[in-house]
Amino acid sequence: MWQIYEHRSLQRRLKRLPSDILKRYEKWKDIVEFSGPAGLKLIRGFNDESLMGEWKGHRSSRLGGQYRVIYRLEKSEFLVMVVDLTAHDYRRK
C-alpha cells in the first residue's frame, strides 16, 4: 500500500480546479494508493512519464487535456509526494 503526501500549497489549487479534473485526480490517488506507479503505467490515459531538466527525478501524469500532476517517488518508504497540480506549466516557481 502506497502513501500519498500532498504539498501544502496544493490545497489552494484544488479549490480552483474544474470538477472533472478534480474527479480524475481523486481516481489517480486511488490507483496510486493500491497499485503504486506500476498501476499508472497500465492505464494509457494518464500518460505517466519521467521529467527532465530542472524537474529531473519527478514524474508527471496527465489528468486532462492540459492538467498534469507532478510527483516524486520515495521507494524506500512507499511514499508518493505530490509536488504540484498544474495546467501544463512545468516552470518552477
Buried (B, 14 or more C-beta within 10 A) or exposed (E): EBEBBBBEEBEEBEEEBEEEBBEBBEEBBEBBBEBBBEBBBEBEEBEBEEBEEEBEEBBBBBBBEEBBBBBBBEEEEEEBBBBBBBEEEBEEE
